[in-house]
Amino acid sequence: MVETNLFPEGRAPLIVCNPPWLPARPSATIEHAIYDPDSRMLRGFLDGPAAHLTPGGEGWLILSDFAEHLGLRTRAQLQEWIDAAGLKVDGRIDIKPHHPRATDKADPLHAARSAEMTSLWRLVAA
C-alpha cells in the first residue's frame, strides 16, 4: 500500500479526479466529500498532471458547475487555474443531473440545481 497526498511517485497515462464540488468549509467529517475549503483539492489536482502524466497522457477532472451557479467559483477562475498549471482542455463531456432535487421547484437551491451541469474535463499538458 502506498500512502500519498494526491499523487504517488511516477507517471501514468491517465489520472482521474472527482474532487468535492463546493469551495466551502465542512462542519462534519462526512462533509469532506462535498466541501473543499479554498478549492485546495481541486487546485492540488490541477497542479499535478503536468508532472505525473506520461507523454500523451490525460488528466480527467469530473466536476459539477454547481459552485458556479451559487457564485462560489467562476468558470474563468477554473480556466485560470488550468492555464496556470500548464494544462489545456482537450475536450469536455457535459451531462445534466437527473436526480430528484434537480427538478424539485420547492428546493431552495432549485435555480442552481436546475442549471447544474456535470462535466468530464479532458486535460493535457499545454
Backbone as ProteinMPNN parsed JSONL, in Angstrom:
{"seq_chain_A": "MVETNLFPEGRAPLIVCNPPWLPARPSATIEHAIYDPDSRMLRGFLDGPAAHLTPGGEGWLILSDFAEHLGLRTRAQLQEWIDAAGLKVDGRIDIKPHHPRATDKADPLHAARSAEMTSLWRLVAA", "coords_chain_A": {"N_chain_A": [[0.842, -1.167, 0.0], [0.481, 2.25, -0.782], [0.855, 5.328, 0.678], [-0.076, 8.593, 0.046], [-0.226, 12.104, -0.788], [-2.427, 13.004, -2.88], [-0.785, 12.481, -5.368], [1.101, 9.665, -6.252], [4.579, 8.632, -6.522], [6.053, 8.671, -9.772], [4.729, 8.217, -13.156], [1.725, 8.276, -15.151], [-0.565, 7.162, -17.716], [-3.156, 8.033, -17.494], [-4.941, 10.037, -15.289], [-7.394, 10.398, -12.901], [-9.779, 12.478, -11.337], [-12.261, 13.31, -8.998], [-13.121, 15.751, -7.377], [-14.356, 17.222, -4.246], [-17.2, 19.343, -4.692], [-17.913, 21.913, -3.811], [-16.478, 24.955, -2.827], [-16.054, 25.327, 0.186], [-16.072, 25.283, 3.796], [-16.119, 22.241, 5.534], [-18.339, 21.075, 8.125], [-18.589, 18.74, 9.41], [-17.171, 15.45, 9.502], [-18.154, 13.754, 7.435], [-18.878, 15.595, 5.534], [-16.63, 16.26, 4.082], [-16.597, 15.076, 1.641], [-18.124, 16.671, 0.108], [-17.476, 19.377, 0.501], [-14.752, 21.535, -0.201], [-12.422, 23.25, 1.183], [-11.36, 26.441, 0.196], [-10.924, 25.449, -2.337], [-8.829, 23.607, -2.284], [-8.234, 20.828, -2.823], [-9.076, 20.588, -5.492], [-7.411, 22.51, -6.758], [-4.948, 21.424, -6.039], [-5.046, 18.999, -7.417], [-5.098, 19.976, -10.088], [-2.573, 21.095, -10.238], [-0.937, 18.893, -10.482], [-1.013, 16.965, -12.781], [0.701, 17.719, -15.02], [3.27, 17.053, -14.171], [3.003, 14.374, -13.656], [1.89, 12.871, -15.684], [2.325, 10.562, -18.38], [3.969, 11.033, -21.573], [1.613, 12.311, -23.85], [-0.464, 11.602, -22.213], [-3.54, 11.908, -20.244], [-5.367, 13.99, -17.965], [-8.232, 13.531, -16.172], [-10.886, 15.399, -15.106], [-13.617, 15.365, -13.113], [-16.295, 17.288, -12.599], [-18.794, 19.269, -11.143], [-20.668, 22.178, -12.09], [-22.016, 23.429, -10.113], [-21.083, 25.029, -7.976], [-20.434, 27.31, -9.385], [-22.936, 28.261, -10.147], [-23.883, 28.973, -7.697], [-22.355, 31.113, -7.128], [-19.881, 30.741, -5.949], [-17.536, 30.088, -7.186], [-15.98, 30.917, -10.269], [-16.272, 30.218, -13.8], [-14.229, 31.336, -15.256], [-12.239, 31.548, -13.311], [-11.69, 28.836, -12.792], [-10.675, 28.148, -15.323], [-8.399, 29.782, -15.35], [-6.878, 28.534, -13.336], [-6.417, 26.072, -14.564], [-4.903, 26.878, -16.799], [-2.69, 28.087, -15.464], [-1.54, 25.855, -14.362], [-0.246, 24.723, -16.434], [-1.738, 23.274, -18.211], [-4.101, 22.25, -20.753], [-7.422, 22.277, -22.056], [-8.555, 19.493, -23.617], [-10.881, 18.48, -24.396], [-14.347, 18.169, -23.509], [-16.996, 16.635, -21.821], [-20.344, 16.974, -21.178], [-23.074, 16.594, -18.881], [-26.427, 16.756, -17.82], [-27.621, 16.627, -14.518], [-29.873, 14.116, -13.241], [-31.118, 13.724, -10.872], [-33.657, 13.774, -8.254], [-33.723, 16.301, -6.912], [-32.945, 18.133, -8.814], [-35.165, 18.8, -10.226], [-36.988, 19.648, -8.399], [-39.022, 22.118, -7.567], [-39.601, 23.226, -5.125], [-37.322, 23.122, -3.669], [-34.906, 25.094, -2.045], [-32.591, 25.65, -3.445], [-33.218, 25.366, -6.063], [-32.966, 26.893, -8.501], [-30.184, 26.94, -8.997], [-29.648, 24.166, -8.991], [-31.224, 23.265, -11.142], [-29.942, 24.364, -13.277], [-27.503, 23.206, -13.216], [-24.582, 21.496, -14.428], [-22.701, 18.624, -14.959], [-19.401, 17.848, -15.658], [-16.938, 16.116, -17.591], [-13.802, 16.882, -17.791], [-11.259, 16.804, -20.073], [-7.954, 16.923, -19.738], [-4.766, 17.963, -20.856], [-1.159, 18.231, -21.113], [-0.018, 21.507, -21.749]], "CA_chain_A": [[0.0, 0.0, 0.0], [1.217, 3.498, -0.867], [0.139, 6.495, 1.197], [0.414, 9.804, -0.592], [-1.142, 13.224, -0.831], [-2.883, 13.171, -4.257], [-0.049, 11.814, -6.442], [2.25, 8.828, -5.888], [5.737, 8.795, -7.398], [5.934, 8.075, -11.1], [3.865, 8.805, -14.176], [0.642, 7.403, -15.604], [-1.206, 7.68, -18.926], [-4.457, 8.596, -17.154], [-5.167, 10.392, -13.889], [-8.795, 10.797, -12.776], [-10.103, 13.119, -10.058], [-13.617, 13.808, -8.781], [-12.989, 16.423, -6.084], [-15.577, 17.837, -3.705], [-17.645, 20.346, -5.662], [-18.176, 23.239, -3.262], [-15.35, 25.529, -2.106], [-16.515, 25.794, 1.491], [-15.513, 24.527, 4.913], [-17.027, 21.231, 6.098], [-18.563, 21.175, 9.571], [-18.583, 17.369, 9.92], [-16.28, 14.598, 8.726], [-18.808, 13.252, 6.223], [-18.997, 16.691, 4.572], [-15.4, 16.403, 3.297], [-16.889, 14.585, 0.288], [-18.891, 17.717, -0.572], [-16.847, 20.685, 0.639], [-13.313, 21.616, -0.439], [-12.057, 24.605, 1.61], [-10.481, 27.203, -0.705], [-10.678, 24.614, -3.529], [-7.476, 23.041, -2.124], [-8.054, 19.569, -3.545], [-9.203, 20.884, -6.918], [-6.186, 23.172, -7.201], [-3.861, 20.447, -5.888], [-5.118, 18.084, -8.56], [-4.72, 20.68, -11.315], [-1.129, 21.332, -10.221], [-0.185, 17.647, -10.571], [-0.894, 16.167, -14.002], [1.835, 18.042, -15.891], [4.449, 16.343, -13.67], [2.728, 12.961, -13.39], [1.373, 12.169, -16.864], [3.266, 10.121, -19.403], [3.739, 11.807, -22.8], [0.335, 11.997, -24.488], [-1.451, 11.211, -21.212], [-4.638, 12.828, -19.944], [-5.928, 14.117, -16.631], [-9.68, 13.69, -16.278], [-11.473, 16.081, -13.97], [-15.077, 15.249, -13.091], [-16.645, 18.415, -11.756], [-20.077, 19.949, -11.334], [-20.582, 23.641, -12.08], [-22.943, 23.864, -9.076], [-20.456, 26.139, -7.259], [-20.536, 28.495, -10.247], [-24.319, 28.744, -10.079], [-24.074, 29.546, -6.363], [-21.464, 32.269, -7.012], [-18.74, 30.392, -5.103], [-16.376, 29.97, -8.071], [-16.369, 31.269, -11.631], [-15.669, 29.413, -14.86], [-12.964, 31.999, -15.593], [-11.276, 31.175, -12.272], [-11.3, 27.455, -13.077], [-9.82, 28.167, -16.515], [-7.112, 30.364, -14.931], [-6.137, 27.501, -12.613], [-5.992, 25.093, -15.569], [-3.817, 27.515, -17.553], [-1.538, 28.279, -14.578], [-0.948, 24.539, -14.1], [0.406, 24.229, -17.649], [-2.648, 22.324, -18.847], [-5.119, 22.789, -21.649], [-8.608, 21.433, -22.174], [-8.539, 18.772, -24.891], [-12.266, 18.097, -24.659], [-15.22, 18.168, -22.342], [-18.282, 15.964, -21.992], [-21.274, 17.517, -20.187], [-24.342, 15.903, -18.673], [-27.306, 17.36, -16.819], [-28.033, 15.673, -13.495], [-31.261, 13.661, -13.307], [-31.593, 13.398, -9.531], [-34.928, 14.435, -7.95], [-33.583, 17.7, -6.498], [-32.754, 18.983, -10.0], [-36.476, 19.208, -10.743], [-37.861, 19.994, -7.264], [-39.166, 23.575, -7.514], [-39.704, 23.637, -3.729], [-35.96, 23.134, -3.13], [-34.407, 26.471, -2.031], [-31.497, 25.772, -4.402], [-33.743, 24.883, -7.339], [-32.422, 27.624, -9.656], [-28.82, 26.444, -9.239], [-29.689, 22.733, -9.324], [-31.823, 23.046, -12.464], [-28.977, 24.825, -14.283], [-26.251, 22.471, -12.998], [-24.029, 20.595, -15.43], [-21.517, 17.898, -14.511], [-18.538, 17.71, -16.827], [-15.671, 15.387, -17.617], [-12.81, 17.729, -18.448], [-10.078, 16.063, -20.532], [-6.846, 17.861, -19.634], [-3.464, 17.501, -21.335], [-0.107, 19.212, -20.95], [-0.087, 22.581, -22.758]], "C_chain_A": [[0.896, 1.242, 0.0], [0.347, 4.615, -0.327], [0.764, 7.725, 0.586], [-0.638, 10.892, -0.526], [-1.399, 13.569, -2.29], [-2.111, 12.357, -5.285], [1.083, 10.948, -5.899], [3.408, 9.151, -6.824], [5.443, 8.154, -8.744], [4.962, 8.82, -11.989], [2.824, 7.783, -14.621], [0.031, 7.997, -16.874], [-2.561, 8.337, -18.651], [-4.534, 8.833, -15.654], [-6.583, 10.948, -13.806], [-9.031, 11.386, -11.386], [-11.545, 13.593, -10.072], [-13.619, 14.494, -7.414], [-14.337, 16.872, -5.53], [-15.921, 19.069, -4.535], [-17.809, 21.75, -5.117], [-16.978, 23.767, -2.471], [-15.804, 26.164, -0.791], [-15.948, 24.877, 2.571], [-16.522, 23.509, 5.433], [-17.174, 21.429, 7.602], [-18.625, 19.796, 10.223], [-17.705, 16.523, 8.992], [-16.9, 14.142, 7.417], [-18.899, 14.33, 5.138], [-17.733, 16.934, 3.754], [-15.593, 15.881, 1.872], [-17.612, 15.652, -0.54], [-18.135, 19.038, -0.605], [-15.325, 20.608, 0.533], [-12.862, 23.031, -0.074], [-11.041, 25.25, 0.667], [-10.116, 26.43, -1.972], [-9.289, 23.971, -3.484], [-7.285, 21.755, -2.901], [-8.118, 19.798, -5.049], [-7.915, 21.497, -7.445], [-4.977, 22.244, -7.079], [-3.854, 19.45, -7.03], [-4.62, 18.776, -9.822], [-3.218, 20.938, -11.38], [-0.307, 20.071, -10.466], [-0.003, 16.977, -11.911], [0.32, 16.471, -14.881], [3.088, 17.273, -15.47], [4.239, 14.839, -13.54], [2.141, 12.189, -14.571], [2.509, 11.709, -17.764], [3.02, 10.978, -20.65], [2.45, 11.351, -23.49], [-0.758, 11.611, -23.509], [-2.485, 12.29, -20.964], [-4.963, 12.819, -18.462], [-7.418, 14.355, -16.803], [-10.187, 14.294, -14.974], [-12.987, 15.98, -14.098], [-15.565, 16.289, -12.094], [-18.004, 18.988, -12.15], [-19.832, 21.45, -11.362], [-21.554, 24.236, -11.046], [-22.376, 25.062, -8.308], [-20.528, 27.431, -8.071], [-21.934, 29.1, -10.162], [-24.642, 29.353, -8.718], [-23.183, 30.772, -6.141], [-20.242, 32.012, -6.148], [-17.432, 30.235, -5.89], [-16.862, 30.381, -9.452], [-15.702, 30.32, -12.621], [-14.317, 30.005, -15.249], [-11.875, 31.635, -14.578], [-10.783, 29.75, -12.493], [-10.356, 27.418, -14.271], [-8.445, 28.773, -16.199], [-6.262, 29.332, -14.215], [-5.611, 26.44, -13.579], [-4.799, 25.647, -16.343], [-2.548, 27.633, -16.712], [-0.824, 26.967, -14.285], [-0.245, 23.977, -15.331], [-0.42, 23.182, -18.365], [-3.516, 23.033, -19.868], [-6.254, 21.782, -21.732], [-8.606, 20.82, -23.57], [-9.936, 18.292, -25.278], [-13.049, 18.135, -23.365], [-16.523, 17.491, -22.711], [-19.177, 16.436, -20.855], [-22.526, 16.653, -20.085], [-25.133, 16.645, -17.598], [-27.691, 16.29, -15.798], [-29.526, 15.337, -13.623], [-31.806, 13.289, -11.929], [-32.842, 14.221, -9.207], [-34.801, 15.912, -7.57], [-33.42, 18.647, -7.691], [-34.085, 19.489, -10.552], [-37.46, 19.622, -9.648], [-37.934, 21.51, -7.098], [-39.309, 24.093, -6.089], [-38.329, 23.695, -3.058], [-35.436, 24.577, -3.165], [-33.254, 26.71, -3.028], [-31.914, 25.348, -5.809], [-33.113, 25.578, -8.552], [-31.025, 27.114, -10.005], [-28.843, 24.983, -9.664], [-30.246, 22.491, -10.731], [-30.891, 23.497, -13.585], [-27.675, 24.026, -14.247], [-25.892, 21.567, -14.17], [-22.813, 19.915, -14.797], [-20.699, 17.585, -15.747], [-17.348, 16.807, -16.557], [-14.734, 16.247, -18.456], [-11.608, 16.863, -18.817], [-8.916, 17.054, -20.645], [-5.551, 17.207, -20.115], [-2.435, 18.596, -21.072], [-0.181, 20.231, -22.094], [1.155, 22.589, -23.633]], "O_chain_A": [[1.921, 1.288, 0.68], [-0.765, 4.832, -0.808], [1.984, 7.887, 0.6], [-1.805, 10.625, -0.241], [-0.653, 14.354, -2.876], [-2.73, 11.593, -6.026], [1.937, 11.442, -5.162], [3.232, 9.867, -7.809], [4.668, 7.201, -8.831], [4.446, 9.883, -11.645], [3.024, 6.576, -14.482], [0.102, 9.208, -17.085], [-3.058, 9.105, -19.475], [-4.232, 7.947, -14.853], [-6.938, 11.862, -14.55], [-8.544, 10.858, -10.386], [-11.998, 14.205, -11.04], [-14.053, 13.914, -6.419], [-15.336, 16.9, -6.249], [-15.027, 19.759, -5.026], [-17.843, 22.701, -5.897], [-16.509, 23.104, -1.545], [-15.921, 27.385, -0.683], [-15.406, 23.814, 2.269], [-17.658, 23.869, 5.741], [-16.25, 21.891, 8.271], [-18.704, 19.69, 11.447], [-17.528, 16.862, 7.822], [-16.227, 14.144, 6.387], [-18.986, 14.009, 3.953], [-17.756, 17.736, 2.821], [-14.812, 16.225, 0.985], [-17.695, 15.536, -1.762], [-18.149, 19.74, -1.616], [-14.695, 19.722, 1.11], [-12.909, 23.925, -0.919], [-9.994, 24.671, 0.379], [-9.106, 26.729, -2.609], [-8.646, 23.808, -4.521], [-6.27, 21.596, -3.579], [-7.302, 19.259, -5.796], [-7.386, 21.055, -8.465], [-4.081, 22.278, -7.923], [-2.797, 19.094, -7.552], [-3.802, 18.216, -10.551], [-2.649, 20.992, -12.47], [0.908, 20.162, -10.642], [1.079, 16.452, -12.175], [0.911, 15.546, -15.437], [3.885, 16.882, -16.322], [5.202, 14.101, -13.333], [1.918, 10.983, -14.47], [3.528, 12.387, -17.892], [1.959, 11.59, -20.767], [2.229, 10.156, -23.687], [-1.878, 11.319, -23.928], [-2.339, 13.43, -21.407], [-4.853, 11.794, -17.788], [-7.822, 15.282, -17.504], [-9.947, 13.766, -13.888], [-13.568, 16.452, -15.075], [-15.291, 16.193, -10.898], [-18.31, 19.165, -13.329], [-18.896, 21.941, -10.731], [-21.874, 25.423, -11.111], [-23.107, 26.009, -8.02], [-20.668, 28.517, -7.508], [-22.084, 30.32, -10.112], [-25.568, 30.156, -8.598], [-23.249, 31.4, -5.085], [-19.623, 32.957, -5.659], [-16.348, 30.25, -5.306], [-18.039, 30.209, -9.769], [-14.688, 29.696, -12.309], [-13.372, 29.27, -15.536], [-10.719, 31.437, -14.952], [-9.585, 29.487, -12.393], [-9.339, 26.725, -14.232], [-7.434, 28.315, -16.732], [-5.057, 29.252, -14.452], [-4.486, 25.965, -13.428], [-3.796, 24.955, -16.52], [-1.457, 27.318, -17.185], [0.371, 26.965, -13.99], [0.297, 22.873, -15.281], [0.12, 22.307, -19.043], [-3.649, 24.257, -19.852], [-6.063, 20.588, -21.504], [-8.649, 21.531, -24.574], [-10.136, 17.758, -26.369], [-12.482, 18.133, -22.272], [-17.087, 17.739, -23.777], [-18.808, 16.312, -19.688], [-22.975, 16.063, -21.067], [-24.575, 17.101, -16.6], [-28.047, 15.173, -16.173], [-30.329, 16.164, -14.055], [-32.833, 12.618, -11.825], [-33.065, 15.262, -9.825], [-35.696, 16.698, -7.881], [-33.725, 19.834, -7.584], [-34.124, 20.492, -11.265], [-38.623, 19.913, -9.929], [-37.014, 22.12, -6.552], [-39.154, 25.293, -5.862], [-38.2, 24.268, -1.976], [-35.511, 25.224, -4.209], [-32.984, 27.852, -3.402], [-31.071, 25.014, -6.641], [-32.764, 24.914, -9.528], [-30.72, 26.882, -11.175], [-28.137, 24.598, -10.595], [-29.775, 21.595, -11.432], [-31.037, 23.054, -14.724], [-26.841, 24.154, -15.144], [-26.754, 20.963, -14.811], [-21.989, 20.579, -14.168], [-21.227, 17.119, -16.757], [-16.826, 16.747, -15.444], [-14.864, 16.323, -19.678], [-11.003, 16.25, -17.938], [-8.897, 17.908, -21.531], [-5.281, 16.044, -19.816], [-2.793, 19.749, -20.835], [-0.381, 19.867, -23.253], [1.27, 23.421, -24.533]]}, "name": "protein", "num_of_chains": 1, "seq": "MVETNLFPEGRAPLIVCNPPWLPARPSATIEHAIYDPDSRMLRGFLDGPAAHLTPGGEGWLILSDFAEHLGLRTRAQLQEWIDAAGLKVDGRIDIKPHHPRATDKADPLHAARSAEMTSLWRLVAA"}
